[in-house]
Amino acid sequence: MEVVALTKENFDAEVAQGKALIDFWASWCGPCRMLSPVVDEIAEENDGFKVCKVDVDDQPELAQRFGVMSIPTLVVMKDGAAVSTSVGVRPKEEILKMIESAE
């Protein structure tokens, strides 16, 4: 599945139903660049949930809405509600466990 770039305009429509992993990132952030290929790999390997990215520089309203103070921040959404949050680089296995536990 392809990674969806979220904006304040498409956010609610994209994550209102089902599960989604959201990566809050910025192009200047070193740890974000380390995590990005892992998030892309998760998107390619999984069809059961959406994988989305939010560029905090382009979408400060979304970052503020989720209280993102440090990046990268990962948020797992289920049916439009945030159910899990993680700050910093995480191994792929930990990220997948976060998603799986959002039942």
Order of alpha helices (4+ residues) and beta strands (2+ residues): beta-alpha-beta-alpha-beta-alpha-beta-beta-alpha
